[in-house]
């Protein structure tokens, strides 16, 4: 009896638990709990911070639905006249205490950036000894064999701090007689370029576009040269050029080229290799202007020195020695190279160094070079900040520990319980390649002493070129490991010790991005308006290591795409893309603190950010968009992502995360992992690779990396023996000097044997597939796709422009589906790989409602669901066990539509009429029409708007855009696409909305007809029924006879009449055309008697709206419309006879900012600031109604569409049966 009761109880529990899970999911979706909702950066961008502004800011955040605000004290706005407290002063800390009190009152969590500014961890409390360090050296030449006392110059010293590392001597290969130097530009002392003195420089006149400079070095006798050394003074270096050689000074031949586009450079010597070596008497250096990025001011580049070297040097050494921001193995060129310094010839003189910098030494016969090598601070400071100081050491935890008390402890004390998050934001402080004890760390990690290879860090080739390359990879790897362990890991550790949540943006420096993200509570990326998608690695790190939240600094902008042009409709498009790339926690960029209560739009973060603050016109209506975010993120943070392939993100190129479109187009998803994950985190269970999070993968793909170390090969061997399936090409070699070629060859043979491409072999309990095609390897493992178009055979693909996310929580499968197309409806059966007993329901994050799927059927290994999504539409499809679905499971299995007689088929042709690729904002550019025409296929047109597609860069270091005019889906499309945009015109999609669709109404599936026609439905029992609609009431035109009313004190008249809907920007009255804010449209209309029937739904279609519309019908607010289509169901509130329609339309700031720029009426000012702004007045009294600290718009700019533009109509849909 007891046994039977136990079995019955277990059975009931098994049946009930999924039901409880679904109910819990539904409750959280409808009212998302805290801990995953929308958040924002809160930039205090000026020292003018007020308590009134703080309170108003936080209240507006609560009202819109944000759960957290992260304080950044960043100097990006000017300070108005007056005295304002310095960051962390007593007066400023009182503002902080007020912030904490208000946050607690309002239920807002607070976060902070860990230092002033947004990069990275520093301040005036960081002393040089705990600052970031880099390797420097001085070079001295001596001749043997006599003993002599030599004073070695102290190498470059910054911030009055320097410590020696070693003194090394080796045979001098570069001695030669000095040349004669001439310049084609005026300079007083060109010879300073030859004196090896960093304090002297010559300014090259290359500041302006198309400018150049030429310097010529002439020798009495021919000289053999293998390398060119140039030394510059610029931290941000943008210059290109070439070296040419001649025997007679008349006829020149090219020897090498150089191109430097460097940000945050350490200003070390720049080497260019000359291979094969050249022998000449005259050497001509030409320098050309290189266009810098828009945020860098062009300068006449200062050149410190030139050397022509007979010894081989390491080209662009700062790219491989961690002094810059890169981390990658760069193999030696395949051509035979001259040997450099023999490691055996290097003599360690460190013990001879005296406190005064001298040594006493008897060199062997011949000339010798002595390097005095040491380290000094890089000099990088936290920025942009009012309170600045050195950046802390990133390779030793003492740096962060010295920093923490001066900032985080202060905030935690003053915010009194409101502080929850601490952030390392953008890493923008360049490289670091030394710390105290680094040599011992290197020896422990790599297994050999770095001393004799240390000159390679400075650019000297030691031994064969390949030996130096492999040593430098070991050097970089050691630096990267310390960045991870001593900076990012310690940061998370300190956060946890203080009860705080760690947010890190672990990219942009000489470290392994994936490894550094491992211990963050919220690994975070970023994405910008009109730029490429956020990097995939934060989502991969989270999925592998079990983090539900993946953050993104969201909606950042540069000047042109920003400028108050963002609205919820556009923001949804970019946010959806980010979610489909692994993000699940949007942190808005940015809410800038507004110290005023009446001045708008007010303070900005310079040209950056989407201006998402209370001073934006649409902020009072933004809650609908934030509700959409909060509901979506609740589902996107459930369980773990389901992905079939785990991709090794390279060992020799660890920060390369390309999109693998062959997988995503075929319906598969993937994660990236790093080699550290291979070493210590992955296991194998039932033939699948399992991550610490519980996520599992059918295939481990090695990616395109051709250089894997012996340690990695041994780890792969262990995974294979445990039963894993691995696909990849055998590596060519090891990137590490630790490994011997023989050991590497033995391991390679043990794994791949003699496999040819595409072949497979058993290794232990697992198997290895010799293939660099992950899709073919996955299909060979008989893994069906997660989501595809059903019944399309072996070539089944996901429609281009459709993006998906699949997450699993227990027995619930959650799919997020987005139609990324701007032009086409997605009306298709999509097949989802879920267990056979799962029942689909559709969840709508814009409304919080869910309903059973009305049209679906079970296939062999998938369940097919009919989806209908408008352009940029999105929804969730949730699958639950059939017994747990509280809704009815009545549904149709299929719907076959037939248009009414006389209906015309849509034109599927694609015709390119004009395509121009140009610098953003320019009028002229490169015609790429023919290039795009050649990309058209029978399936459609798919390409990325970038330099690679179009063959060249029309504007170096500028953001680009594609202007495209084309006939697609039977209509003209005229659009400007940002650089890196994915353009997809899929012929299987349509620009027209479906004429028939199925919805569950009162538990019964019904077909909705938007036009007369016939449909055949097959119900869940397989029975076929014919349904038809012969006529539908004609739309009621609502495009005329509108009355508009405007709020007071915004420059518009109280009311105007519009005979026909138009954009407000073309109205005759300035007060209307420049209006920014909410304008109320009102009109009446009649619904004919008999028009309301139970079989009818009436939809209000507003056509084109710029930018949001709140619909009120007969005194009741129906819906707030903020995205396409601007339409809503008004059946419930519609009356037969007279109806009163009111629409409150909110426009952007843009036209008012342009209008005010056109207003030349003078106003009183103080130090350039309008007096009315300093007095916190809403307008100047002379026709100015806006003020911002950054001027994004000028008087000659073109106005943008605004208001209810239409055409507007009331449309009828008929339901059958």
N, C-alpha and C positions, 0 to 999 in steps of 0.2 A: 504493500500500500504506500509506504513511504517512498519507495523507488518510483512508482507510477506518478506520485504527486510531484516529485522532483523533476521527472521528465516533462510533465505537463507544464510546470512552472517555467522550466527552461524554454519550452516551445513558445509559451506566451510571451516571455521576455524577449525572445528572438524576434517575434512578430511586432511587439510594441516599441522596441527601441528605435527602429528606423522611423516609425511614425512620430515619436517624440523628437527625433533629430530633424525631421521635415518641419514640424510645427515650430521648433526652435529657430530653424533657418528662416521660416516665413516671418516670424515675429521680429527677428533681427533685421530682416530686409525692410519691413514696413517702418520700423523705428530703430535705426542703427544705433547700437550702444557706443559709448565712448571707447577710445583706444584705437580707432582706425579711420576716423572721419577726416575731413579736409582740414589742413593746417596752412599756416602762412609764415614766410619770413616777415619780420616786422623791422624795417630798416629805420633806425633813428639817424637819418642821413645828414642832419644839421645839428649843431650844438644848441639850437633853439628847440628845446623840449619843454612842454608845458603840462601841468597836471590836468588842465581842462582837456587838452588834446589827447592825453593818455586815456582818460576816462571815456571820451567820445570814441576813440579808436576801438577800445575793447568792447564797448557796448555794441558797436556796429559789427564787430566780428561775431559776437554772440548772436545777434539778430540774423545774420546771413547763414549761420550754421557751422562756423569754424569751431574746432575744439581746442586749438593750440596756436600760440603766437611765439615765434622765436626771435628774440631781440638781437639785432646787429647794430653796433655803434660804428657806422661807416661814414666816412667824410665824402659825400657825393653831392651835397647841396651847399650853396653859399649860406653864410650866417647873416641874417639881417643886422642892421646897425644896433649896437647894444652890447652888453656884457652877458655872456652865457657860460654856464659852468663847464669845466673840463671834465672829460670822462673820468669816472671813479673819484672825483673830488667829493667832499662832504655834501655839498649842495646837490651834486648829481646823484649821489647815493640816496638822498631824500626822495628824489624822483623815482628811483628804483623801488624804494619801500612803498611809495604810493602805488606803483604799478603792481606790486605783489598783493597789496590789500584789495585793489580793484579786481584783479584776476580772481582772487578767492571769492569775492562777492558775486562775480558773474559766472563762476564755474568754468573759467578758461585756464587751461594748463599753459605754463610758460616754458620756453626753451631759450637758449642763448648760444651765440657763437663763442667759442672758448677763448677768443682774444678780440681786441678792438679790430674793426675791419672785417673782411671775409676771408682773409688768407694770411697766415695759416695757424701758427701758435707762437706768438711772441709779444713783446712789449718792452718798455724801458727798464723793467726789472731783470731782463736777461743780460747777464754779464758775458763778455767775450769768451770766457772759458767754457760756458755751457751753450754757446751759440753753434749754428751750423758751421762746419769746417770743410775746407777743401785743400787739396795737395798743391803746393807751390814749390818752385825750385829756382836757384840761381846757377849759372853755368860759368865755370872758370877754366881757362886753358893753361896748362903748364908743360914744360919740357923736362925730360930726364937726361942724365941719370943723377944729377946732383941733389943732395938733400936741401930743402928750402922751406922757409916759413911762408905760407900763403894765407892771406886773409880772404875768406870766402864771403862774398856779400850776402847779407841776410836777404832771403827772398821777399817777394811782395808781402807787405804786412798791412793788414786792415784792422782798424779799431785798436791799434796799439797792442795787438796780441799775436804772438808767433811762438810755435814750438817746433823744435827739430825732430825729424823722423830718422834720417840716415844721411850719411855722406858716402857717395859712391864714385869710383873713378873707372874709366874705361878708355881705350885708345881713341884718340881724336880723329874722326873721319871727315871733319868738315872744315879744316883749316885751309884758307886760301887768301890771296892778296885782295885788298878792298877794291871795289869797282869805282868808276866815275858815275855819278848819278845826275840825271837831268829830268826836268818836268815840263810838260806842255802847258802848265798853269803857273801863276805867280805864287812863289813862296820864298821866304827870306833864307831859310836854312834847310834845304832838302837833305843835307848830309846827316841830320839828326835821325833819319830813317835807318842809318847804318850803325848807330852808336850803342845799340842794345840797352837803351835807357828808356824805361816805361814812362818816365816823367815828361819826355818830350814827344811831340806829335806834329804831324802835318795834316791840315784839313783838306780833304779831297772835295773839290767843288761838284758834288753829285747830288745835291739836295733836290733839284728840280727835275721834272720828267724830261727824259731824253738827254740829260747831261752826262758827261764822261770826263775822265782824267787819265793821262798817260804818264808813266814814269819809266825811264829807260836806264838800265844798268849796263855799263860797257867795261870789258876787261881787256888788258893788253894781250893776253894769251887765251886760247880756247879753254873752257872750263866744262867739266862733266857734272851734270846736275841730275839728281834723282828726286828732289823734293823742293817745294816752295813753302817758305814760312812767312806768314803775315800776322802782325799783331795789331789789334784795334783797341780803341778806348771805349767803344760803345757797348752798353749793356743790351740795348735792342739794336741789333746789327742787321741792316738790310742793304746789301750791295752784291753785285755780280761782276765778273770780269774774266780775263784770260791772260795767260803768259805765252808770248811768242818768242822765237829764237832766230838768230841770224848770225852768219859768219861775217858779213860785210856791212851790216847796218842798213841795208837797203831791201833785201829780199828776206821776208820773215815766214816762218812756218809755225803753226800752233803746237804748243807743248802740253798745256793743260788748261782746263777751265775751272772756275770756282763760282759758287752761288750760295750766299749766306743770307738766310732769312731766319734770324735767331732772336728769340724773346727770352729775357732773363739769362743772358749769357754771362759766364764767369770771366770773360775777356782773356782767356788763355790763348797761346799761339795757335794759329790755324794752319794746318798742313795740307798741301795738295801733292799727291804723288805724280811723278813724271816717269811713266813706264811705257816703253823702255827708256833708259837714261838717254839724255841728249848732251852733245858736246857743242858748245857755241861760244862766241865772243861777245855778242850783244843780246840782251834779254829785255823785251819790252812788255811792261805790265799795263794792261788797259782795265780801267774800272768804269762800270756803268751804274747809273741810278737804278735801284730796284724799288718798285712801289711797295711801301710798307702797308700793313693793315691800317684800317681807318682809325684805330685807337692809338697809333704811333705817329708822333709828329716827325715829318721828314727833317733831316739834318745833313750838314756837310760832314761826312764820316771822317773821324780822326784816325789816321793811320800812325801807329807808333813805330813800326819797324818792318824791314824786309830782309829776309835772308834766303839765299840760294844755297842749297845743301847738297853735298856729294853723297851723304849717307842716306839710305832709305828711311823714311819716317812713316808714321801711321796717319793716313789721311783722316781728317775730321775726327780726331781722337776724342773730342769732347762728346761725341755721340756714343762712345763705347767705354767711357771711364767714369760714368755716373756724375760727371760735373754738370751735365745738362739734364734734360728731362726724359731721356730715352733709356730703355733697357732692352737690348737685343744683341744676339750674337751676329757679328758681321764676318763671315768667312773671308779668308785672304783671296785676292783675285786668282783665277785659274792659271793665268800666264806665269811662267817662271819668274821668281823674284830674287833680287840680290839679298844676300844674308845681311842682317843688321849686326848689332853688338853681340858678340858671343857671350852667353851667360858665364862661361868659365873665365872670361877675360875681365869680368867686373870685380873690382877690389873694394871691399868694405873698409872705409876709413872712419866710420862713425866714432870709434873709440878715440881717435886722435883729435876730435873737435874740441876746442877750448871755449870757455865762456865768451871770449872776445870774437869768436867766429873764425879763429885761425887754426890751421893745422901745420904741423911740421912733418915733411914726408920727402923721401927720396924716390921719385917715380922711376920705373924702368926706362930704358932708353926710348926716345921718341916723344911725340906730343900726346898729351893726355887731356881728357875732359873730366872735370870734377863737378859733380852735381851735389849741391847742398839742398836737401829735400826736407820740407817741413809742411806744417799746416797752419792756416790762418782762417779767421771767420770769412764766410762768403759775403757777409755784409747785407744779406737779405733781411728786410724788415716786414713786420706785419702791415697789411695795407688792404684797402685805403682807409686810413684811420686818422683821427685827431690826436690820438695818443699812440705814438710809435716807438718801436725799439727793435732790437735784434730778434731774429727768429731762433727758437730754441733748437738744440741738438736733436736730430731725428734718429740718430744711430745709437743713442745711449739713453736709457730711461731717465737718467738724472736731468736731462734737458726738460722733459715734460713735467717731471716732479718739481723742478725749480719754477716752472711757469704756473702750475695749477693754483697755488694758494693766492696768487695776486689777482686772479680774475674769477675763476669758478667759485672758489670759497667765498669771495665777496658777494657774488650774486646769490649764492645759496643762503648766505646769512641774511641779506637784505630782502629777498623775495619771500622768506619765511614760509616755506612749505609749498609755494606755488611753482617752484622750479622743478621740471620733470625731465627735460631734454637738454643735452649738450651736444654741440655739433662741431666737427671739422668740416668746413665748407671747402670751396675750391682750393686745390693745391696749386699755387701760382708762385712759388718761391724758388724754383729751379732745383739744381742738384746739390748733393753733398756726397763727398767721397772719402771722408776721413773722420775719425773720432778717436779719442784716447783709447788705446788698447785695440785698435782695429787690426793691427798686424797679428796679434794673438788670436783674435776672432777668426781671421782668415785661415790661419794655420789649423785651428780646431775644425773648421768647417770643410776645408778643401784638402787637408792632409799634407800640405807642403808649405814651405816658407816663401813668402812673396818677395823677399828682399832683392834677389837678383833680377826679378822681372819688374821691379818698381819703376825703372825708367820708362817702361811701356805706358804707364799711366800718364806720363808727360808727353808722349808722342814718339819716343825713340823705339825703333824696331829692335827687339831683343830676340836673337836667334832667327829662325826662319819666320816669314810673315805669318804662317799658320800658327806657330807657337805663340806669338804675341796675341793673335786673335783669340786663341783658346784661353790664354791667361786672362785677357781682359774680360772674357765672358765669366770666368770664375770670380774675377774682381767685382763685376757688376752684380753677380748673383749674391755674393756675400753682402754687398751694400743693400740689395733688395731685401734679403732676409732680415737684416737689422732694422730696416724701415718698418717691416711688418711686425717684428717682435718687440722692438723697443719704442716704437711710436704709436702705430695704430692699435696693436694689442694692449699696450700699456694704457692708452687712452680709454679703451673699453673697460679695462680693469679698474681704473680710477673712477670711472662713472659708476660702476657697479658697487664699489666700496662706499660711494656716497649716495646710493639709492637712486641713481639717475640712468636715463636711457641714452645710449650712445648712437649718434648718427654720424656717419662718415661718408665723404665723397673721396674715395681712395683711388684717384687717378690723376694723371698730369705730371707725375714725377718718375724718377728712375727706380721704380719698384714694380712688383707683380700686383696688378690691380685686384685680381681675384683673391690672391692670398691675403692681401691687406683688408679685404672686405669681410673676411671669414668671421671675426668675432664682433662685428658691429651688430647692435640690436636692430638697426634699420640701415642696411647698406643702401646707399643712395647714389643716384645719377642726376642728370639734368637734361632738359630739352628746351629748345628755343623755337619761337615762332619763325617760320620760314627757314628752318635748318633741318638737318638730318635727324633721324629718330634717336632716342636715348640709347646708350650702349646697353647691350644685353647682359653684361657681366654682373651687375648688381642682382638681377633676378636669378641668375644662375647660382650665385653665391648663396642667396637666400634659400633657393630650392634644395640645394645640396646640403646645407647646414641647418635647415629647419627654422627659417625666419619667415613669419607670416607677412610682415610688412616690408615692402621694397619701396624706398622713397625716391622722389624726383623733385629737384628744384624745377618747378613747372612754369612754363610760359614766359621764360626769359626772352627778351627781345633786344635787338640793336635798334638804332635810331629809326630807319625808314619803316620797318614792319611794325614798330610800336606806335608811339605818338597817339595814344588814346584810341586806337582803331580796334582794339579787342572788344568783343562782346561774347556772351555765353555761347552763341551758335558757333563761332570760330574756336573758342576755347574747348568746347566739347570735341570737335574734330581732332585737335591735337592731343587732348587728354585720352581719348579712345585709342589713338595710335600708341601712346605711351603704355597704356594698360596692356595692349596686345604685344608689347615688347618686354613684358615682365614687371612693369611698375604696378604697385598696388596702394601707394600712399602718396597723394599729391600734396606738395608743400608749395604754396603759391609764391611766385616771384613777380610782384612783391606788393606788400602793404607798406607804404612809406608813412611814417608818423606825420600827422598833420597838426602842427601846433596851434593852428587857427580853427575857429568854429565856423567861420563864414566865408573865408577866402577859398575859392575853388578854381582849378583842381589842385593848386597849391604846391607843396614840396614834391620833388621827384627824386629818383635815384639816378640823377643825370639822364642819359639817354636810355638807360637800361630798364627792363621790367615792363610788365603789362599794366601798370597803374591800377592794381586791384585794391582799391581802398575806398573809404566812405565818401571821398570827394568825387568819385566817378558818378556819372549821371544815372547809370542803371543799377547802382548798388542797392537801393531799396527793393528792387525786384530780382536781385541775384540769388535769392534763397532757393528758387526752383532749380537753378543749375547746381547749386551746392547740394541740395537734396538728392539730385541725380548722382552726384559724386559719392555721397555718403552711402547710398544704397548699393551702388556698384562696388565700392571698395569693401563693403561688408562681405559680399559674395566672393570677391577676388582675394580675400584674405583667409578663406576657409580651406582647411586641409592642406594639400600640397598640389603643385602643378603636375599634370600627367604628361610626361615626355618620353619618347621612345629611344632617343639617342643621346648619349653622353659624349661630348666632343672634347678632346684634349686641346686646350688653348695654346698649344705650342710650348716647347721647353726652350728653344732658342729664340723664339719670338713670343713671349708669354702674354703680350698685351694686344694680340691681334684676334679680333672677334668678328669675322665676316658673317654676313647673313648667308645661310645655306638655302638658297631659294629652291633648289631641286627637292629638298625635303618639305619645306613649307607649302610649295605649290602642289605637292602630292598628298598633303593632308597629315604630315608628321611634324612633331615638335621636338626640340632638342635643348639641352643645357650645355654650357661649357664648364669644364673643371680645369684646375691647374695641376702641375706635377706634384705639388705638396698634397693635394687631395688623393692622388694615386698612392703616395707613400704612406699616408697615415689615416685615411678616412674611408676608403671604399672597401666593400666586402662583396662576396658573391653568394647568392642564395637562389636555388632552383634555376640556375643558369642565367640569372639576371644580376647585373651590377647594382648594388644597393648602397645608397648614400646614407650618412648619419641621420638625415631627416626621415628616412623610410621610403623616399622616392626611389624607384628602381627603373632600370633601363635594359632594353633588350640587346643593345649594341653599344660598345665603346669604340668610337671612331677616333683615329689618331690625327686626323686633320692633315694639312699640307706640310707640316714641319718635317724637314729632311735631316734634322740633327737632333738625336736623342742620346742621352748619356747612358752609360752602363747601368747606373742605379735605376734609371727608368726602365730599361730593358729587363732587368731582373724583377722589377715590380710587375711588369706586364706578364712575365713568365709565371709569377705566383698567381696572378688573377686567372690566367689561362688554365693552370692546373686546378684551380678551384671551380672551373666550369664556365668562365666568361666567354663571350663571343666578341672578338676584336677585329676591326677592319682597319687596314692601313698599308702603306707601302713601306718596305724595309728602309730604315734610315741610311743615309750615305756615310755618316761618321758621327762621332761625338763632338759636342761643342766645348768639352771640358779638357783641360790639360791634365787633369787627374787620371783620365782613362788612357789605356794603351790601345793602339790599333788592333793588336791580336785579340785582346779580351773582347773588344767591341765586335770584331768579326765573328768570334765564336758564339757570342750571344745572339747575334743577328741570324746566324745559320741555325741555331737551336730553335728559334721562333719561326722564321720564314722558310728555312730550308731552301729548296730550289723552286719555290712557287712562281709560276708565271702570273701575269696580271689576270685577275678575276678568279683565280683558283683558291681552293680552301683546303686546309689541313687540320687534323686533330692535334692538339697539344694538351696533354693531360686530359682532364675532363672537359676542356673547352675546345674552341677552334679559332683559327685565325684566317681571315680572308684577305688576300693580297689585292687590295683595291683602294683607290682614292675616290671612289664614288659611293657615298654613304647610302644613297637611295637603292642602288643595285644590291648592296650588301644587306640592307634591311629587308628588301623583298626576297632575297635568297633565304632569309631566316623565316619566311612566311608570316611576317608581322603585318596585319592589315592596317590601313591608314586609320587615324583617329576620326577624321571627318573628310568626306568627299561628296561629289555628286554621284548618286547611285546609278546603276545600270548603264555605265558608260565604258565598260570593258577595262582592258588592261591599262588604258591611257587615262584613267580617272584622275581628275585634278580638282583642286579647289578653285573656284572662279577667281580670276585675278581681281584684286580690289576687295576681296573678302578676307578679313582677319579674325582669328579665333584664339580663345584661351580655354584650356580644359583643366579643371581642378577637381579633385576627388576628396570627399570627406566621408569616411566610413562607406556606407552603401549609396551615397548620393553622388551623382556626377553632375558637375556644373560647367556649362559651356557659355562663354561670352562671345557673341557674334556681332561683328561690325561690318557694315557696308561702307568701305572707304571711298567709293566713287562719289564724285561731285555731281554726276550727270545721270546715272542709271539707277533704276530700281533693281533690287535683287528679289526675284520671285522664283524660287527653286526648291526642289526637294533636296535636303542635305542629309546625308547618312552619317550617323554618329556611332562610333564603336563603344557600345555599352552592353552589359549582360541582357539576355533575352527577356528577363522578367521586369525590366525597367519601363516605366511609363513617363512620357515627357509632359512637361507643363512649361508655359511661356511666362517669364517674369519681366515686367517692364519697369526699369529703374527710374524713368521720368515721372511715373505716377505712383509707384509703390504697389501696384496691383499685380496679381498673377492669375492665370487661368489655364485650364487644361488645353493641351494642344488639340486642335480640332481636326487636323489632317495628318495622319502618320500611319506607318505600317512597319512591321518587323520583316527585315531581310535576313539573309543567311548569317552574317556576322555583325550587322549593323541595324539600327533603327532609323528609318528615313522620316524626316519631319518637313512639311512644307513651310517655308519661311517667306515672308514678304516684308522687305525692308526698303524704305525710301533712301535717297542719297544721304549718306552719313547717318543712316539709322542704325540702331543697336538694340539688342535685347539679350536676355539670358534664357537658355534652355536648360531646365533642371530635370534630371531623370531620377526617379525614386522607385523602389520596389513596388510592384502593383498593389500589394496589400496595404501599403502605407499611404497611398495617395488619397487624401480626404476628398478631393474633387471627383466628379464622375469621370469614367474613362470612356464614355461614349464618344465615338469619333468616326470620321471618314478615313478610308484607306487611300482613296485617290479621287482626284477631280480632273476631269477632262473638259476644257473650255472650248467653246466655239463662238466666235464673234457673230454679230448680226450681219445679215446680208448687206453688202455694200461697203463694209468696213475695209480699210486699206491696211496692208501689212507694213510694218515699219521698215524703213530703208536701213540695211545693215552695212552700207558702204562707209568707208573712212577716206575722206579727201582732205589733204593738207593744203591749205591755201597760203599760209604764211607761217614761218617759224624763225624767230630770231633769238640767239643766245647772246646775252650782253651783261655788262656790269649793272648791278641793281640800280635802278633809277635813271640810267642813261637812255638816250633816245636811239642811238645807233649801236650796232653790234654785228655779230657774225650770222649770216644767213645759213640756217641748218635745215631748210625745208627738204632738200633732196636726201639728206642723211636720215631724216625721220621717215620719209616715204619708203625708203629701203627697209625699214624695220617693221612695216605692216605685214602681217601674216594672215592666213585664213582664219585664225582664231581671234585676231584683233591686233591692237597696237600696245606694246608693253616696253617701257624703257625707263631709265633713270636720267634725269636732267643733270648731267655733270660733264666735266672735261673729258673723261674717258669715252663717253658715248659720242661726243662731238669731235673728238680728235685733237683738240688743243684748248688752251686757256686764253680766252679773249681779253682778260683783264687780270693780271697777276695780283694776288693778295687782296682782291676785291670779292665781295659777295656777288654771285651771279643770279640771273633769272632767265627763264625761257618765256618768250611771248609767243603764244600759239593761237592761230586762227584755223579752225578745221570744221568740216561737216562730219558730225558723228551722231549716230542714232537718229538720223534724219533731220538734224537741226544744226544751226551754226553755233559753235562754241568758241568764245573769245576769252582767253584766260592768260594770266601771268602766273607761272609756276616758279617757286623758289628753287635755287640750286639744291640738288640732291632729292628733289621731289620724285616720287614714283608715279609715273603716268601709266594708267591702265584703262584702255577702252576694250572691254571684252564683248565680242560680238554676240555672246550668248545672253547678255543682259539687254535691258530695254530702257529707253528714256521715259516710256509711258508707265503710269501706275497700272496695276492689274485691273482688268475689267470685272474680274470675279475673284473673290477670296472667301475663306471659311473662318468663321468665329463660333465659339461656343456661347450660346445665348440661353440663359436659364437652364444650363445643364444639357442643352441639345445643340449639336453641330448644325450650323445653318450657312448656306451660301449667300454671300452679299454680292449683288449685281450693281455695278456702277454705270452700266450701259446695257441696252437691250441685248439679249443673246441667249444661248443655250448651254447648259452644263450637264455632264453626266457624272454622278457621284457613285462611288463604291463604298458601301458601309463596312463596318468591322466584321460582318458576317459574310462579306463577299458579294452581296446583292447590289445590282446596278439600278440606279434610278435616273430618269431624265427630268431635269428642271429647266424652266425657261421663263424669261421676262420679255414681254412684247413691247412694253413702253415704260418709260420712266419720266416723271415730271421734269420739265425743262428747268435748268438752273435759274434762280432769281438773281438778276444782276444787282449788285450793291456797290458799284463803282462810281456812283454819282450822288450829288446832293448831300454833301457832308457839311456839318457845322463843326468848326474847330475852336476850342477854347484853350488859352495858355495861362500858366500861373503868373502871378505878378512879379515884378522886379527882375525879370530875366531878359528884358529887352524886346519882347514880343507884344503885339497888340492884345487886348483882352480876348478878342474873338475875330475869326474870319470865316467866310463861306468858301467852300470848294465845290464848284459845279461838277468837277471830275477829279478823281484821285490823281495826284502827281507827287513827285518828290518835292519835299519842302525846299530843297536847295535850288529849285528853279522858280520859286515864287517871286513875284515882283517886289514884295516888301522885304527890306533888309532884316527887320525883326523876325520875320518868318524864316527866311532862307538861312539865317545864321543861328537859328534857335537850337539850343542844347538843353535837353531835359525831357519832361513828360508832357505831351500834348494830348488833349482829350478830343477824340472824334466821336460825333453823335449823329444819328439819323434814325428815322422810322421807316418801316416797310410793312407790307401786308402779306400774310400767308393765305392763299385761297382756301375757301371752305372745302373740307374733304381731303386736304393735303396731309393731315396727320393721320397715320394709320399704324396699326401694330406691326405691320410688315415693312415699315420704312424707318430708316435712320436719316436724319438731316445733319449735314456737315457744313459748318461755316468755313469757307476757304478764303483767306485774306490775300492770297497771292504773295507778292513781294513785300516784306516788312523790314524796315531798318530802324530799330533793331530788336525791340521786344514789344509785345502787345498783350495787355490784360483785357480779356473779353468779358463784358457784362451784358446780359440779355434780360430785359424785363426786370431789372433791379437786382439780379443775382450774378455774382462773379462766377463765370463758368470755368475759365482756365487761363493761366498765364502761359502765353506762347513765346518760346525763346529760341526755337530751332526749326529747321525744315521738317515737314511741311508746316506752314503757319495755318493750321486748320484744327478744328475741334468739333466734337459731337455736341450739338445744341438741342437734340431731340427733346430732352427732358424739360427745357425751359421755353420751348417754342410754342406759340399760340396761333391758332387760326384767327385771322383778322389782323389788327394792328399790333406791331411789336416795336419795342424801343431797344436799339443796339447802341452801346457805348463801348469804345475801344480806347484804352489809354496806351499810347505809343511812346516809348522812350528812345530818344536818339543819342548819338555820341557827342563828345565834346568837340569833335574836329571842326565843324563848320563855325561854331562860335569862336574858337581859337583863331581861325582864319579871318573871321569878321573883325575881331578885335585887333588883329595885326593890320587890318586895313583902316583902322580908326586912328587918324593922326592927331586927334584932339589932345593937347598937352595936359598933363596932370602934375600936381606938386610931387616932388620926390625928395628923398633923403639918401644921399650916397647911392643914387641910382635906383633906390627902391621906391615904388609909388607909396605916397602917404596913406592912401586908402587901404593898401595891403597891410601896412604897419599898424593901422587902426582896426584891422580885422573887420572891414566893411565888405558887404557882398558885391558892391560895384563901385565904380569911380565917381558916379554922378555925371559922367561925361561920355557915357556910352560904352564903357568897358565893363564886361560882366565875367571876365575870366582872368586869372593870373597863374602862371606856373614858373618855377625857378629854372626850368629848362624849356627853351623855345623850339618845339618840334615842328611848328607850322609857320609859314611866311605868307605875306599878303598876296603873293602871286600864285600860291598853290590853288589847285582846283578843289571845289567843294565836293563832298561825297553825298551819295543818295541818302535821304532821310525821310522818316515818317512811314505812313501807310501808303504804299505805292500801288498795290493791287496787281491785276484786277481782282476785285472781291466779289464773291458770289455765294449763294446758299445752294447746296447740291444735295440731291436725294439719292440714297442707296436703297435698293429693294432686297428684302430677305426672303429666301426660299429654303426649305418648305415653310 
